[in-house]
């Protein structure tokens, strides 16, 4: 049986949009047409690819597996189209970015939009492990991450170095200091991101090397939640220096006694590095890094 390309394309569009309505708008087709194409694919193989929940849809386990394949398929199609287009200017295009912090990428996107007003962008934020997974699963075209990788499937360029700093609520006993030794974390309550975060990975590694044991650990799922918890007095937070935003609620503290420097990297799938849109992103972030 020959698989229907239109059915696969319709399935992929719905999976990306998580709705038939959004997919129909993105593909500029009617919703009944799109529904018919997806239904035809399901009926041809006697499977269910989506669970319908009103206007929203959710991928079934089989649908999730197929989405991984179609992501590769249509990524390869985009690559072939870009290769054949050669030196065509970037008048139109959509770039998907995964980043472990919006701070590290928004300036680059603003400069790209200034150069190429026809471009559009979408961005997902996650921890460093999730960001790399987005690239590997073809869910993102490029990434900005603090996690270095030797995976030959990835093209990675170091942009700059940053360092981890601590911060506390303004009424915390340590707030009278501008810097603290790593030993100061002994017996203290700590607020950290979830496992998979390079901030947590580096920080816990340095504590272990220094034989420093904190007291309680509060684990939260975002930088914003770390900041709110610290401001509320739940303990000491750790963040990249470039991401810290000073206000009356919190105080930044340098950490002495060990090396807390961490690299910042741009990454993409190695085979996609020459796609004009991806190449332009790398040129832009490297240009900005050189200006720092």
C-alpha positions as CSV (number, residue, x, y, z in Angstrom):
1,X,0.0,0.0,0.0
2,X,1.4,3.4,-1.0
3,X,1.1,5.9,1.8
4,X,-0.7,9.1,1.1
5,X,1.6,12.1,1.1
6,X,-1.3,14.5,1.6
7,X,-2.5,12.5,4.5
8,X,1.0,12.6,6.1
9,X,1.2,16.3,5.5
10,X,-2.2,16.9,7.0
11,X,-1.4,14.7,10.0
12,X,1.9,16.6,10.6
13,X,0.2,20.0,10.4
14,X,-2.5,19.0,12.9
15,X,0.1,17.5,15.3
16,X,2.1,20.7,15.2
17,X,-0.9,22.9,15.8
18,X,-2.6,20.6,18.3
19,X,-5.9,21.4,16.5
20,X,-7.6,21.0,13.1
21,X,-8.6,24.6,13.1
22,X,-5.1,25.9,13.6
23,X,-3.6,23.5,11.1
24,X,-6.2,24.5,8.5
25,X,-5.3,28.1,8.9
26,X,-1.6,27.4,8.7
27,X,-2.0,25.4,5.5
28,X,-4.6,27.7,4.0
29,X,-7.1,24.9,3.4
30,X,-10.5,24.2,4.7
31,X,-10.9,22.3,8.0
32,X,-13.2,19.6,6.3
33,X,-10.5,19.0,3.7
34,X,-7.8,18.6,6.4
35,X,-10.1,16.4,8.5
36,X,-10.9,14.2,5.5
37,X,-7.2,13.7,4.7
38,X,-6.3,12.7,8.3
39,X,-9.4,10.4,8.5
40,X,-8.4,8.8,5.2
41,X,-4.9,8.0,6.6
42,X,-6.4,6.5,9.8
43,X,-9.0,4.5,7.9
44,X,-6.4,3.2,5.3
45,X,-4.4,1.6,8.1
46,X,-7.2,1.0,10.7
47,X,-5.5,3.1,13.3
48,X,-6.3,6.2,15.5
49,X,-3.7,8.9,15.4
50,X,-5.5,11.6,17.5
51,X,-7.8,11.6,20.5
52,X,-10.4,14.3,19.7
53,X,-11.4,16.6,22.6
54,X,-13.7,19.3,21.3
55,X,-11.6,21.7,19.3
56,X,-8.3,20.4,20.7
57,X,-6.6,17.1,19.8
58,X,-4.0,15.0,21.5
59,X,-1.7,12.5,19.8
60,X,-2.2,8.9,20.6
61,X,1.0,6.9,21.4
62,X,1.0,5.7,17.8
63,X,0.5,9.3,16.6
64,X,3.4,10.4,18.8
65,X,5.7,7.9,17.1
66,X,4.5,8.9,13.6
67,X,5.1,12.6,14.5
68,X,8.7,11.9,15.1
69,X,9.0,10.4,11.7
70,X,7.0,13.1,9.9
71,X,9.2,15.8,11.7
72,X,12.2,14.2,10.0
73,X,10.4,13.9,6.7
74,X,9.3,17.5,6.4
75,X,12.6,18.8,7.9
76,X,14.4,16.9,5.1
77,X,11.9,18.5,2.6
78,X,12.7,21.9,4.0
79,X,16.4,21.2,3.7
80,X,16.1,20.1,0.1
81,X,14.0,23.1,-0.8
82,X,16.6,25.4,0.8
83,X,19.4,23.6,-1.0
84,X,17.7,24.0,-4.4
85,X,16.9,27.6,-3.6
86,X,20.6,28.3,-3.2
87,X,21.4,31.9,-2.6
88,X,17.8,33.1,-2.5
89,X,17.4,36.0,0.0
90,X,15.6,35.4,3.2
91,X,12.5,37.2,2.3
92,X,10.2,34.6,4.0
93,X,10.7,31.7,6.4
94,X,9.9,30.4,9.8
95,X,12.6,29.6,12.4
96,X,11.9,27.4,15.4
97,X,14.2,28.1,18.3
98,X,14.7,26.1,21.5
99,X,16.5,27.9,24.4
100,X,17.2,27.4,28.0
101,X,16.7,31.1,28.6
102,X,15.0,33.8,26.5
103,X,17.7,36.2,27.7
104,X,20.2,34.5,25.5
105,X,18.3,34.6,22.3
106,X,15.9,37.6,22.0
107,X,18.6,40.0,20.9
108,X,19.6,37.7,18.0
109,X,16.0,37.3,16.9
110,X,15.4,41.1,17.0
111,X,18.5,41.6,14.8
112,X,17.4,38.9,12.3
113,X,13.9,40.5,12.1
114,X,15.5,43.9,11.4
115,X,17.5,42.4,8.6
116,X,14.7,40.2,7.2
117,X,11.3,41.6,8.1
118,X,9.5,38.7,6.3
119,X,10.8,36.1,8.8
120,X,8.7,34.6,11.6
121,X,9.8,32.9,14.8
122,X,8.5,30.5,17.4
123,X,10.4,29.7,20.6
124,X,10.2,27.1,23.3
125,X,11.9,27.4,26.7
126,X,13.1,24.4,28.6
127,X,16.1,23.2,30.6
128,X,19.3,22.4,28.8
129,X,18.5,18.7,28.4
130,X,15.1,19.5,26.9
131,X,16.6,22.0,24.5
132,X,19.0,19.5,23.1
133,X,16.2,16.9,22.8
134,X,14.2,19.4,20.8
135,X,17.0,19.6,18.2
136,X,17.5,15.9,18.1
137,X,13.8,15.2,17.6
138,X,13.5,17.8,14.8
139,X,11.1,19.9,17.0
140,X,13.4,22.9,16.7
141,X,15.7,24.2,14.0
142,X,18.3,25.8,16.2
143,X,19.0,26.1,19.9
144,X,20.8,28.2,22.5
145,X,22.0,26.1,25.4
146,X,24.5,26.0,28.2
147,X,25.0,22.3,27.6
148,X,28.0,21.3,25.5
149,X,27.8,18.0,23.5
150,X,30.2,15.9,21.6
151,X,27.4,14.2,19.6
152,X,28.5,14.1,16.0
153,X,24.9,14.6,14.9
154,X,25.1,18.1,16.3
155,X,26.8,21.2,15.0
156,X,27.7,23.3,18.0
157,X,29.5,26.7,18.3
158,X,30.6,28.3,21.5
159,X,29.3,31.9,21.8
160,X,30.5,33.2,25.1
161,X,31.1,32.3,28.8
162,X,28.9,33.2,31.7
163,X,29.1,32.3,35.4
164,X,26.7,31.2,38.1
165,X,25.9,33.6,40.9
166,X,23.7,33.2,44.0
167,X,20.9,35.4,45.1
168,X,18.8,35.8,48.2
169,X,15.8,37.7,49.5
170,X,16.7,41.2,50.7
171,X,16.0,40.2,54.3
172,X,18.1,37.0,54.2
173,X,21.1,37.0,56.7
174,X,23.5,36.7,53.7
175,X,22.1,39.8,52.0
176,X,24.5,42.0,53.9
177,X,27.4,40.5,51.8
178,X,28.3,41.1,48.1
179,X,30.1,37.8,47.8
180,X,30.1,34.5,49.7
181,X,32.5,31.5,49.7
182,X,31.1,28.2,48.5
183,X,31.3,27.0,52.1
184,X,28.5,29.4,53.0
185,X,26.0,27.1,51.3
186,X,26.6,24.5,54.1
187,X,23.4,24.0,56.1
188,X,21.5,26.5,54.0
189,X,18.1,25.9,52.2
190,X,18.6,26.0,48.4
191,X,16.1,26.7,45.6
192,X,17.0,25.0,42.3
193,X,15.6,24.1,38.9
194,X,14.6,20.5,38.1
195,X,17.1,17.9,37.1
196,X,18.3,18.4,33.5
197,X,19.1,22.0,34.2
198,X,22.7,22.9,33.5
199,X,22.5,25.4,36.4
200,X,21.7,22.7,38.8
201,X,24.1,20.2,37.3
202,X,27.1,22.6,37.6
203,X,26.1,23.9,41.0
204,X,25.6,20.5,42.6
205,X,28.9,19.3,41.0
206,X,30.8,22.2,42.6
207,X,29.2,21.6,46.0
208,X,30.2,17.9,45.8
209,X,33.8,18.8,44.9
210,X,34.0,21.2,47.9
211,X,32.3,18.6,50.2
212,X,29.6,21.2,51.0
213,X,26.2,19.8,52.1
214,X,23.2,22.2,52.1
215,X,20.1,21.6,54.2
216,X,16.8,21.4,52.3
217,X,16.3,21.6,48.6
218,X,13.2,23.1,47.0
219,X,12.9,22.0,43.3
220,X,10.9,24.2,40.9
221,X,10.3,24.1,37.2
222,X,11.3,27.5,35.9
223,X,13.6,30.4,36.5
224,X,10.6,32.6,37.3
225,X,9.5,30.2,40.0
226,X,13.1,30.1,41.4
227,X,13.0,33.9,41.7
228,X,9.6,33.9,43.4
229,X,10.6,31.2,45.9
230,X,13.8,33.1,46.8
231,X,12.0,36.4,47.2
232,X,9.5,34.7,49.5
233,X,12.3,33.5,51.7
234,X,12.5,29.8,50.8
235,X,16.3,29.8,50.5
236,X,19.3,30.7,48.2
237,X,18.8,30.6,44.5
238,X,21.4,30.1,41.8
239,X,21.2,31.7,38.3
240,X,23.4,32.8,35.4
241,X,24.8,36.3,35.9
242,X,23.4,37.5,32.6
243,X,19.9,36.4,33.6
244,X,19.8,38.1,37.0
245,X,17.6,41.2,37.2
246,X,18.1,43.3,40.3
247,X,15.2,44.7,42.3
248,X,14.3,45.6,45.9
249,X,13.2,42.0,46.7
250,X,16.5,40.1,46.0
251,X,20.3,40.6,46.3
252,X,22.9,39.1,44.0
253,X,26.0,37.5,45.6
254,X,29.2,36.5,43.8
255,X,30.4,33.0,44.8
256,X,34.1,32.6,45.5
257,X,36.3,29.6,46.1
258,X,35.6,27.6,42.9
259,X,35.0,28.1,39.2
260,X,31.4,28.7,38.3
261,X,31.9,29.6,34.7
262,X,29.7,28.0,32.1
263,X,29.7,28.2,28.3
264,X,26.8,29.3,26.1
265,X,26.4,27.5,22.8
266,X,24.4,27.7,19.6
267,X,23.4,24.3,18.2
268,X,21.6,22.6,15.3
269,X,21.5,19.2,13.6
270,X,24.7,18.9,11.6
271,X,23.0,18.2,8.3
272,X,20.9,21.4,8.6
273,X,23.7,23.9,9.2
274,X,23.8,25.1,5.6
275,X,20.1,25.8,5.3
276,X,20.0,29.6,4.7
277,X,17.7,30.4,7.7
278,X,19.8,28.3,10.1
279,X,23.1,29.6,8.7
280,X,21.8,33.2,9.1
281,X,20.9,32.5,12.8
282,X,24.4,31.2,13.5
283,X,26.0,34.2,11.8
284,X,23.8,36.6,13.8
285,X,24.5,35.0,17.2
286,X,28.2,34.8,16.5
287,X,28.2,38.4,15.4
288,X,26.5,39.5,18.6
289,X,28.9,37.4,20.7
290,X,31.9,39.1,19.0
291,X,30.4,42.5,19.9
292,X,30.2,41.7,23.7
